[in-house]
Amino acid sequence: MQGRGVPSSAVEEAIKTGTPSGSRGGTTVYTDKKNGVQVVVNADGKVVTVKVVGRDKGNGNNDNKNNKDDKKKDDKPKEPETKPPEPK
């Protein structure tokens, strides 16, 4: 799991504190929005699948397209380029 970008601690936390939901074939899906992970566990308790689903930043808005926090503090509006007038 960690070799693919998801630390085992995130998987364990998803199983321990994530929201469980039923699935097919006796599996359970645990969703941990804090860490942005979904973990599918089979009836024997073995992890079948781990999926990255995106983190909940806690602002109640999961649409990060217009999130002001994502901008760097030094982002300033670009000044329009002005060219000096050409001599006549």
N, C-alpha and C positions, 0 to 999 in steps of 0.2 A: 504494500500500500504506500509506504513512504517513498519507495522507489519510483512511484508514479505521481508524487506530489501531495499525497494526503498522509499526514503523520498518523501513526497508530493511536496517539493520544486523542486526536480529533475523532477517530472512529469509535474509540472507547467511550468518549464523552457523549457522542451522538446516541449510542446504545443506552447509556446510563441516564441521560437527561433529555434526550430528544423526544419529539412527539411521535408516538407509534401510530401506525395505521396498517390495517390488514391488506393483504395482497393475495395473489393467487398461489395455489399449491402449498399452503401452510407457511408461507414466508411472511415476515413482518418488515415494514419499511419504517425506519426511524429517521426523522428529519430534524436536524439541528441547524436552525437559521442563524444562530450566533456564529458558528464556524462555517456555515455554508456547505453542509455535507448531508447527503442522504446515504443511509446504510441499509442494505437488504440482508436480513438474517433468515436462514432456513429454520425448519422445525427443530433441528438438532442444535440450534444456537450458533451455527457456523456462519461467518460472513460470506455472502455470495457475491455481492456487488457493492462498490462504493462509488458515489457520484457527487461531483462538485456542483452545487446549485446556486451559489452566490450567497454572500453574507447579508444579513439584515443589519444595517448601520444604526438601527434604533431610532431613526427619525420618523418612522411611520410611513416612509415613502421608499418603496423598493425600486422606483424608477430613477436610476442614477444619471440619466441624461442631463438633467439640469441641477445636479447637486452642487451647490456652491462650495462645499467642503472638498470636492475633488480638484478644485483649481489651486494652483500654487499661489502663495501669498504675494509673490513678486510678479504675478501676471498683471500687466497693465494694458490698457487699450493701445493698440498700435496707432502711432501718429501717421497721418496720410503723408505719402511721399510728395514733396513739392520740388519742382525743378526750377532753377533760376531762369528768368526770362532770357530768351535768345537775343543777342545783340542784333540791331538792324543795320 
